[in-house]
């Protein structure tokens, strides 16, 4: 196995195809010392076939109890993409992938872990991501996170229809109190109650870039990755 691959723990031989792990934060080990604050992440490809693969990701909390986490990584190959996923709120924009905790697995006590995963598609080689990044673990404040889950990126609609703009948000330790929906940088509408939704109608013809900006009760702000909506003329 290549030297760049490290294992977080022993895994059954039938399960492990390839794995990469990341310990956070990095630092020299101290003999007989307690676990360093933060989370460890292991990424395991548990099965692989011609055009796809199954990846299992384990997030283990070595630090103080946390409530809300976010995992980010980048697919090394342009052909790699999510096709279905579980146990987190997943999105992919280009090669960048984000997984947000759900209400039922956001809380991680010290010494506990959670498994999430996805089925991916690929063409040819299936290189491992090397930039796994975890936020919100080890009592690290997590800025409000905003994911625009509706409409889907590249969706095509017809002039005059109704588009439902939906933002999936997460705050730690703060609480998201407002989401602004913008089209081409101009404020379209605001929602102050979760779930954060805004109805845009009637749709004009054109190609539009939509974002959602989340604000929490600590005064911090985060804007989603942009989503493109294509609206064809009805004539």
C-alpha positions in Angstrom: 0.0 0.0 0.0 1.4 3.5 -0.9 3.2 5.2 2.0 1.0 8.3 1.8 -1.9 6.2 3.1 -2.3 6.1 6.9 -4.8 4.1 8.9 -6.6 5.5 11.9 -7.2 2.1 13.3 -7.1 -1.6 12.4 -9.9 -2.5 10.0 -11.2 -5.9 8.8 -9.3 -7.1 5.8 -12.4 -7.7 3.8 -13.7 -4.2 4.4 -10.6 -2.2 3.7 -9.7 -1.5 0.1 -8.0 1.8 0.5 -8.0 4.3 3.4 -6.7 7.8 4.3 -7.0 9.3 7.7 -6.4 12.8 9.1 -5.8 13.6 12.8 -6.8 17.1 13.9 -5.1 19.1 15.3 -1.6 18.0 14.3 1.2 18.1 16.8 3.9 16.1 18.5 2.6 13.1 20.5 3.1 13.1 24.3 3.7 9.8 26.0 0.8 8.7 28.3 -1.0 12.0 27.5 -4.7 12.3 27.0 -6.2 12.5 23.5 -5.5 15.8 21.9 -8.6 18.0 21.4 -10.2 17.6 18.0 -11.5 15.0 15.7 -10.0 12.2 13.7 -11.4 11.4 10.3 -10.9 8.2 8.3 -12.0 7.7 4.7 -12.4 4.1 3.6 -13.4 2.8 0.2 -15.1 -0.4 1.2 -16.0 -1.6 -2.3 -15.2 -0.5 -5.8 -16.5 -1.5 -9.2 -16.0 -0.4 -12.8 -18.0 2.9 -12.7 -18.5 3.5 -9.0 -17.5 2.9 -5.3 -18.8 3.0 -1.8 -17.0 5.2 0.7 -17.4 5.0 4.5 -16.2 8.0 6.6 -15.7 7.8 10.4 -15.5 11.0 12.5 -14.2 10.3 16.0 -14.2 13.0 18.7 -11.1 13.0 20.9 -11.9 16.4 22.4 -14.7 18.1 24.4 -18.3 17.2 23.5 -19.5 19.0 20.4 -22.8 19.9 18.9 -22.6 20.3 15.1 -19.8 19.4 12.7 -18.9 19.9 9.0 -16.6 17.8 6.8 -15.1 19.2 3.6 -12.9 17.5 1.0 -12.0 17.7 -2.7 -12.2 14.9 -5.1 -8.8 14.5 -6.9 -10.4 13.4 -10.2 -12.9 15.3 -12.3 -14.8 12.1 -12.9 -15.6 11.5 -9.2 -19.0 12.6 -8.0 -21.7 11.8 -5.4 -24.6 9.7 -6.7 -26.3 8.9 -3.3 -25.3 9.5 0.3 -26.4 8.8 3.9 -26.1 10.0 7.5 -25.3 13.6 6.7 -26.5 16.5 4.5 -24.3 16.1 1.5 -23.6 18.6 -1.4 -21.1 18.7 -4.2 -20.1 21.8 -6.2 -17.5 21.0 -8.8 -14.9 18.8 -7.1 -15.7 20.2 -3.6 -17.8 18.0 -1.3 -19.4 19.0 2.0 -21.1 16.9 4.6 -23.1 18.6 7.4 -24.2 16.8 10.6 -27.9 16.0 10.9 -30.0 16.7 14.1 -29.6 13.1 15.2 -25.8 12.9 14.9 -24.7 16.5 15.5 -23.8 15.8 19.2 -20.6 13.9 19.7 -19.5 13.2 23.2 -15.8 12.8 24.1 -14.7 9.4 22.9 -17.6 8.7 20.6 -17.7 8.6 16.8 -20.2 8.6 13.9 -20.1 7.0 10.5 -21.3 8.6 7.3 -20.9 7.6 3.7 -21.8 7.8 0.1 -22.0 5.9 -3.2 -19.8 7.6 -5.8 -19.4 7.4 -9.5 -16.0 7.5 -11.3 -14.3 6.8 -14.6 -11.0 4.9 -14.4 -8.8 5.5 -11.3 -10.4 6.3 -8.0 -7.7 8.4 -6.1 -8.3 9.2 -2.4 -9.0 12.8 -1.3 -6.0 14.1 0.7 -7.6 17.3 2.2 -10.2 16.1 4.6 -11.1 19.0 6.8 -13.4 18.9 9.9 -14.9 22.0 11.5 -16.9 22.2 14.7 -15.2 19.4 16.5 -13.2 19.6 19.7 -15.3 22.6 20.9 -14.1 24.7 17.9 -16.8 27.2 17.0 -18.5 26.4 13.7 -19.6 29.4 11.7 -23.1 29.3 10.4 -23.2 27.0 7.3 -25.5 27.6 4.4 -26.3 25.1 1.7 -28.7 26.0 -1.1 -30.5 22.7 -1.6 -33.2 24.0 -3.9 -33.2 24.5 -6.7 -30.6 22.0 -7.8 -27.6 23.5 -9.7 -28.3 23.7 -13.4 -32.0 23.1 -13.1 -34.0 24.2 -16.1 -37.5 25.7 -15.7 -40.0 27.7 -17.8 -40.9 31.3 -17.5 -43.9 32.0 -15.2 -43.3 28.9 -13.0 -42.7 29.0 -9.2 -39.2 28.2 -7.9 -38.8 27.1 -4.2 -35.5 28.4 -2.8 -34.5 26.2 0.2 -31.5 26.7 2.4 -30.1 24.0 4.7 -28.3 25.7 7.6 -26.2 24.7 10.7 -24.9 26.8 13.5 -22.5 25.9 16.4 -22.6 27.1 19.1 -24.9 29.8 17.7 -28.3 29.5 16.1 -29.1 30.6 12.6 -31.7 33.4 12.8 -32.0 34.6 9.3 -31.3 33.6 5.7 -31.2 36.1 2.8 -31.8 34.7 -0.7 -30.1 36.6 -3.5 -30.3 36.4 -7.3 -27.3 37.7 -9.2 -26.2 39.5 -6.0 -29.5 41.3 -5.5 -31.7 40.5 -2.4 -34.8 38.6 -3.5 -36.2 37.7 -0.1 -35.6 36.8 3.6 -36.8 34.1 5.9 -36.3 34.3 9.7 -37.8 30.9 10.6 -36.4 27.4 10.0 -36.8 25.7 7.7 -35.6 28.6 5.5 -37.6 28.8 2.3 -38.6 31.5 -0.2 -40.9 31.2 -3.1 -39.8 33.0 -6.3 -42.6 33.6 -8.8 -43.4 34.3 -11.5 -40.0 33.3 -12.9 -38.6 35.6 -15.6 -36.7 34.2 -18.5 -32.9 34.1 -18.2 -30.0 32.5 -16.5 -29.7 33.3 -12.8 -27.1 32.7 -10.0 -28.7 32.1 -6.7 -27.1 32.2 -3.2 -28.3 31.9 0.4 -26.6 33.9 3.2 -27.1 32.7 6.8 -26.8 34.9 9.9 -26.5 33.5 13.4 -27.1 35.0 16.8 -23.4 35.6 17.4 -23.2 38.0 14.5 -21.3 35.6 12.1 -22.3 35.1 8.5 -21.9 32.5 5.8 -22.9 32.4 2.2 -23.7 29.2 0.2 -22.0 28.1 -2.9 -23.8 29.6 -5.9 -26.5 27.6 -7.8 -27.4 28.3 -11.4 -31.1 28.4 -12.5 -31.9 28.4 -16.2 -35.4 29.7 -17.1 -36.6 29.3 -20.7 -39.1 31.6 -22.4 -42.7 30.2 -22.5 -43.1 31.3 -26.1 
